[in-house]
Amino acid sequence: MPTYRMVYGDSEQVVQETFDDVEVQREDGWVVLFRGPDAILRVQEDHVQALDLVEGPDASR
């Protein structure tokens, strides 16, 4: 499973985190990270400043 680095937040606080072994889905204005069947993070699309694939099976493409 791939690894993603996400920068998210608003004008008061910005967080950068790296998530291993996750699947990213976008739905209805939200970015949702899943690990297996469980959603581990849900962030409004407007608050996501960067979402980058850093490694995984498709990272070289």
N, C-alpha and C positions, 0 to 999 in steps of 0.2 A: 504494500500500500504506500502511497506517496506521502511526502512531508510538505507542509505548507507553512509559509511565514505570513502572518497577518498583522497589519497595523490598523487599529481601530480606536475610535473614541470621538470626543467632541472638543469644543474649544477649551474646556476645563481640564480634561485628562485624556491622554493618548497612551495606548498600550501596544506594545509589540510582543507577540508570542509566536512560538514555533510549535506546530502540532504534528506529531508523528502518527502514521497509520490512520489517516482520516479520509473521508469522502466528502466533497463539498457539493452542496446543492443550493440553488437559488430558487426561492419561491415567494411570490407575492411581496416583493420588496425586502426580503430577508435573505441573509447568507447563513446557512445552517451547516455546521460541521458534525458529521456522524463518525463514530467509531463503532463498527458493527451495527447493531440495530438501535443503538442509543445516540440521541442528539447530545453532544457535549458542549456546544456553544451555538447561540443564535444571536445574530447582530443585524440591526437594520442596515440595509444596503447603503443608506446615506452616511452612516458612521464608519464604513469601511474605507480606509484611505489607501490601502494596498493589500493585495492578496497574491502571493507569488508561490509557484511550485518550486521547491528547492531541491527535491530529489524524488525519484520514483520511476516507475516503468516508462512514463511518457516524458520525462524531464529532458531527454536529449532531442526531442522533436521540436 
